[in-house]
Amino acid sequence: MQTAEPDFKKVLGSRVLRMRHSAGLTQSALSERCGIYRTYLSRIEAGAANPTIMVVAALAASLHVPISELFRQYNDSQGVDVPAQDGAEEDSV
């Protein structure tokens, strides 16, 4: 029996939504920080949009997390060990 691969757009959208809520941000506030339309952010969070790496980088920077954190559930489900970034320098975005 073959297992379905996780849909990275849905994983990313779910992570962005949870992180935005944790940060106490509205869609309008986060989209403004990222330089994207609020409706586009809504589509990203719903897993309906396929954002460019530049948008993903802007989301990560605006949420103050490394890009890898936006894909943690996807990486975990793939059996990829994603080490914690505590104390490590983040790449500038």
mmCIF file of the C-alpha atoms, coordinates in Angstrom:
data_MODEL
# 
_entry.id   MODEL 
# 
loop_
_atom_site.group_PDB 
_atom_site.id 
_atom_site.type_symbol 
_atom_site.label_atom_id 
_atom_site.label_alt_id 
_atom_site.label_comp_id 
_atom_site.label_asym_id 
_atom_site.label_entity_id 
_atom_site.label_seq_id 
_atom_site.pdbx_PDB_ins_code 
_atom_site.Cartn_x 
_atom_site.Cartn_y 
_atom_site.Cartn_z 
_atom_site.occupancy 
_atom_site.B_iso_or_equiv 
_atom_site.pdbx_formal_charge 
_atom_site.auth_seq_id 
_atom_site.auth_comp_id 
_atom_site.auth_asym_id 
_atom_site.auth_atom_id 
_atom_site.pdbx_PDB_model_num 
ATOM 1  C CA . MET A 1 1  ? 0.000  0.000  0.000  1.00 0.00 ? 1  MET A CA 1 
ATOM 2  C CA . GLN A 1 2  ? 1.448  3.326  -1.054 1.00 0.00 ? 2  GLN A CA 1 
ATOM 3  C CA . THR A 1 3  ? 1.113  6.275  1.330  1.00 0.00 ? 3  THR A CA 1 
ATOM 4  C CA . ALA A 1 4  ? 0.197  9.639  -0.061 1.00 0.00 ? 4  ALA A CA 1 
ATOM 5  C CA . GLU A 1 5  ? 2.883  12.260 0.172  1.00 0.00 ? 5  GLU A CA 1 
ATOM 6  C CA . PRO A 1 6  ? 1.907  15.326 2.220  1.00 0.00 ? 6  PRO A CA 1 
ATOM 7  C CA . ASP A 1 7  ? 0.819  18.333 0.199  1.00 0.00 ? 7  ASP A CA 1 
ATOM 8  C CA . PHE A 1 8  ? 3.551  20.866 0.904  1.00 0.00 ? 8  PHE A CA 1 
ATOM 9  C CA . LYS A 1 9  ? 1.188  23.783 0.118  1.00 0.00 ? 9  LYS A CA 1 
ATOM 10 C CA . LYS A 1 10 ? -1.225 22.629 2.816  1.00 0.00 ? 10 LYS A CA 1 
ATOM 11 C CA . VAL A 1 11 ? 1.590  22.031 5.312  1.00 0.00 ? 11 VAL A CA 1 
ATOM 12 C CA . LEU A 1 12 ? 3.048  25.468 4.634  1.00 0.00 ? 12 LEU A CA 1 
ATOM 13 C CA . GLY A 1 13 ? -0.355 27.137 4.846  1.00 0.00 ? 13 GLY A CA 1 
ATOM 14 C CA . SER A 1 14 ? -1.209 25.433 8.109  1.00 0.00 ? 14 SER A CA 1 
ATOM 15 C CA . ARG A 1 15 ? 2.156  26.400 9.645  1.00 0.00 ? 15 ARG A CA 1 
ATOM 16 C CA . VAL A 1 16 ? 1.837  30.029 8.530  1.00 0.00 ? 16 VAL A CA 1 
ATOM 17 C CA . LEU A 1 17 ? -1.693 30.231 9.929  1.00 0.00 ? 17 LEU A CA 1 
ATOM 18 C CA . ARG A 1 18 ? -0.664 28.777 13.314 1.00 0.00 ? 18 ARG A CA 1 
ATOM 19 C CA . MET A 1 19 ? 2.421  30.986 13.549 1.00 0.00 ? 19 MET A CA 1 
ATOM 20 C CA . ARG A 1 20 ? 0.442  34.086 12.573 1.00 0.00 ? 20 ARG A CA 1 
ATOM 21 C CA . HIS A 1 21 ? -2.114 33.348 15.296 1.00 0.00 ? 21 HIS A CA 1 
ATOM 22 C CA . SER A 1 22 ? 0.674  32.697 17.832 1.00 0.00 ? 22 SER A CA 1 
ATOM 23 C CA . ALA A 1 23 ? 2.226  36.038 16.929 1.00 0.00 ? 23 ALA A CA 1 
ATOM 24 C CA . GLY A 1 24 ? -1.125 37.789 17.386 1.00 0.00 ? 24 GLY A CA 1 
ATOM 25 C CA . LEU A 1 25 ? -1.129 39.080 13.816 1.00 0.00 ? 25 LEU A CA 1 
ATOM 26 C CA . THR A 1 26 ? -4.052 39.600 11.482 1.00 0.00 ? 26 THR A CA 1 
ATOM 27 C CA . GLN A 1 27 ? -3.848 38.580 7.844  1.00 0.00 ? 27 GLN A CA 1 
ATOM 28 C CA . SER A 1 28 ? -3.699 42.274 6.974  1.00 0.00 ? 28 SER A CA 1 
ATOM 29 C CA . ALA A 1 29 ? -0.760 42.907 9.313  1.00 0.00 ? 29 ALA A CA 1 
ATOM 30 C CA . LEU A 1 30 ? 1.265  39.909 8.116  1.00 0.00 ? 30 LEU A CA 1 
ATOM 31 C CA . SER A 1 31 ? 0.543  40.523 4.450  1.00 0.00 ? 31 SER A CA 1 
ATOM 32 C CA . GLU A 1 32 ? 1.631  44.143 4.834  1.00 0.00 ? 32 GLU A CA 1 
ATOM 33 C CA . ARG A 1 33 ? 4.896  43.037 6.466  1.00 0.00 ? 33 ARG A CA 1 
ATOM 34 C CA . CYS A 1 34 ? 5.495  40.615 3.591  1.00 0.00 ? 34 CYS A CA 1 
ATOM 35 C CA . GLY A 1 35 ? 4.508  42.990 0.808  1.00 0.00 ? 35 GLY A CA 1 
ATOM 36 C CA . ILE A 1 36 ? 1.761  40.702 -0.512 1.00 0.00 ? 36 ILE A CA 1 
ATOM 37 C CA . TYR A 1 37 ? -1.998 41.059 -0.866 1.00 0.00 ? 37 TYR A CA 1 
ATOM 38 C CA . ARG A 1 38 ? -4.133 39.873 2.060  1.00 0.00 ? 38 ARG A CA 1 
ATOM 39 C CA . THR A 1 39 ? -6.159 37.696 -0.318 1.00 0.00 ? 39 THR A CA 1 
ATOM 40 C CA . TYR A 1 40 ? -2.943 35.996 -1.482 1.00 0.00 ? 40 TYR A CA 1 
ATOM 41 C CA . LEU A 1 41 ? -1.981 35.289 2.150  1.00 0.00 ? 41 LEU A CA 1 
ATOM 42 C CA . SER A 1 42 ? -5.458 33.837 2.674  1.00 0.00 ? 42 SER A CA 1 
ATOM 43 C CA . ARG A 1 43 ? -4.917 31.492 -0.284 1.00 0.00 ? 43 ARG A CA 1 
ATOM 44 C CA . ILE A 1 44 ? -1.473 30.503 1.069  1.00 0.00 ? 44 ILE A CA 1 
ATOM 45 C CA . GLU A 1 45 ? -2.951 29.688 4.484  1.00 0.00 ? 45 GLU A CA 1 
ATOM 46 C CA . ALA A 1 46 ? -5.701 27.633 2.830  1.00 0.00 ? 46 ALA A CA 1 
ATOM 47 C CA . GLY A 1 47 ? -3.100 25.638 0.878  1.00 0.00 ? 47 GLY A CA 1 
ATOM 48 C CA . ALA A 1 48 ? -4.535 26.907 -2.407 1.00 0.00 ? 48 ALA A CA 1 
ATOM 49 C CA . ALA A 1 49 ? -1.565 29.027 -3.529 1.00 0.00 ? 49 ALA A CA 1 
ATOM 50 C CA . ASN A 1 50 ? 1.930  27.939 -4.508 1.00 0.00 ? 50 ASN A CA 1 
ATOM 51 C CA . PRO A 1 51 ? 4.119  30.796 -3.218 1.00 0.00 ? 51 PRO A CA 1 
ATOM 52 C CA . THR A 1 52 ? 7.532  31.575 -4.633 1.00 0.00 ? 52 THR A CA 1 
ATOM 53 C CA . ILE A 1 53 ? 10.636 31.099 -2.508 1.00 0.00 ? 53 ILE A CA 1 
ATOM 54 C CA . MET A 1 54 ? 10.800 34.898 -2.164 1.00 0.00 ? 54 MET A CA 1 
ATOM 55 C CA . VAL A 1 55 ? 7.321  34.959 -0.610 1.00 0.00 ? 55 VAL A CA 1 
ATOM 56 C CA . VAL A 1 56 ? 8.217  32.032 1.665  1.00 0.00 ? 56 VAL A CA 1 
ATOM 57 C CA . ALA A 1 57 ? 11.358 33.913 2.740  1.00 0.00 ? 57 ALA A CA 1 
ATOM 58 C CA . ALA A 1 58 ? 9.314  37.062 3.424  1.00 0.00 ? 58 ALA A CA 1 
ATOM 59 C CA . LEU A 1 59 ? 6.819  35.061 5.494  1.00 0.00 ? 59 LEU A CA 1 
ATOM 60 C CA . ALA A 1 60 ? 9.605  33.470 7.546  1.00 0.00 ? 60 ALA A CA 1 
ATOM 61 C CA . ALA A 1 61 ? 11.318 36.825 8.124  1.00 0.00 ? 61 ALA A CA 1 
ATOM 62 C CA . SER A 1 62 ? 8.032  38.493 9.079  1.00 0.00 ? 62 SER A CA 1 
ATOM 63 C CA . LEU A 1 63 ? 7.237  35.675 11.514 1.00 0.00 ? 63 LEU A CA 1 
ATOM 64 C CA . HIS A 1 64 ? 10.825 35.746 12.867 1.00 0.00 ? 64 HIS A CA 1 
ATOM 65 C CA . VAL A 1 65 ? 11.488 32.064 12.157 1.00 0.00 ? 65 VAL A CA 1 
ATOM 66 C CA . PRO A 1 66 ? 13.948 30.229 9.902  1.00 0.00 ? 66 PRO A CA 1 
ATOM 67 C CA . ILE A 1 67 ? 12.462 29.124 6.579  1.00 0.00 ? 67 ILE A CA 1 
ATOM 68 C CA . SER A 1 68 ? 12.870 25.489 7.616  1.00 0.00 ? 68 SER A CA 1 
ATOM 69 C CA . GLU A 1 69 ? 10.404 26.043 10.455 1.00 0.00 ? 69 GLU A CA 1 
ATOM 70 C CA . LEU A 1 70 ? 7.650  26.688 7.905  1.00 0.00 ? 70 LEU A CA 1 
ATOM 71 C CA . PHE A 1 71 ? 8.205  23.172 6.541  1.00 0.00 ? 71 PHE A CA 1 
ATOM 72 C CA . ARG A 1 72 ? 8.818  21.329 9.823  1.00 0.00 ? 72 ARG A CA 1 
ATOM 73 C CA . GLN A 1 73 ? 5.698  19.124 9.612  1.00 0.00 ? 73 GLN A CA 1 
ATOM 74 C CA . TYR A 1 74 ? 6.522  18.267 5.990  1.00 0.00 ? 74 TYR A CA 1 
ATOM 75 C CA . ASN A 1 75 ? 10.113 17.405 6.901  1.00 0.00 ? 75 ASN A CA 1 
ATOM 76 C CA . ASP A 1 76 ? 9.017  15.390 9.949  1.00 0.00 ? 76 ASP A CA 1 
ATOM 77 C CA . SER A 1 77 ? 6.570  13.367 7.867  1.00 0.00 ? 77 SER A CA 1 
ATOM 78 C CA . GLN A 1 78 ? 9.348  12.621 5.370  1.00 0.00 ? 78 GLN A CA 1 
ATOM 79 C CA . GLY A 1 79 ? 11.594 11.267 8.138  1.00 0.00 ? 79 GLY A CA 1 
ATOM 80 C CA . VAL A 1 80 ? 14.032 14.153 7.740  1.00 0.00 ? 80 VAL A CA 1 
ATOM 81 C CA . ASP A 1 81 ? 15.745 15.160 10.970 1.00 0.00 ? 81 ASP A CA 1 
ATOM 82 C CA . VAL A 1 82 ? 15.491 18.938 11.265 1.00 0.00 ? 82 VAL A CA 1 
ATOM 83 C CA . PRO A 1 83 ? 17.806 20.109 14.054 1.00 0.00 ? 83 PRO A CA 1 
ATOM 84 C CA . ALA A 1 84 ? 16.731 22.972 16.310 1.00 0.00 ? 84 ALA A CA 1 
ATOM 85 C CA . GLN A 1 85 ? 18.102 26.358 15.341 1.00 0.00 ? 85 GLN A CA 1 
ATOM 86 C CA . ASP A 1 86 ? 18.439 27.669 18.920 1.00 0.00 ? 86 ASP A CA 1 
ATOM 87 C CA . GLY A 1 87 ? 21.304 30.094 19.120 1.00 0.00 ? 87 GLY A CA 1 
ATOM 88 C CA . ALA A 1 88 ? 22.248 29.632 15.477 1.00 0.00 ? 88 ALA A CA 1 
ATOM 89 C CA . GLU A 1 89 ? 22.630 32.528 13.119 1.00 0.00 ? 89 GLU A CA 1 
ATOM 90 C CA . GLU A 1 90 ? 19.752 32.871 10.681 1.00 0.00 ? 90 GLU A CA 1 
ATOM 91 C CA . ASP A 1 91 ? 20.341 33.683 7.043  1.00 0.00 ? 91 ASP A CA 1 
ATOM 92 C CA . SER A 1 92 ? 19.416 37.239 6.233  1.00 0.00 ? 92 SER A CA 1 
ATOM 93 C CA . VAL A 1 93 ? 16.350 37.526 4.062  1.00 0.00 ? 93 VAL A CA 1 
# 
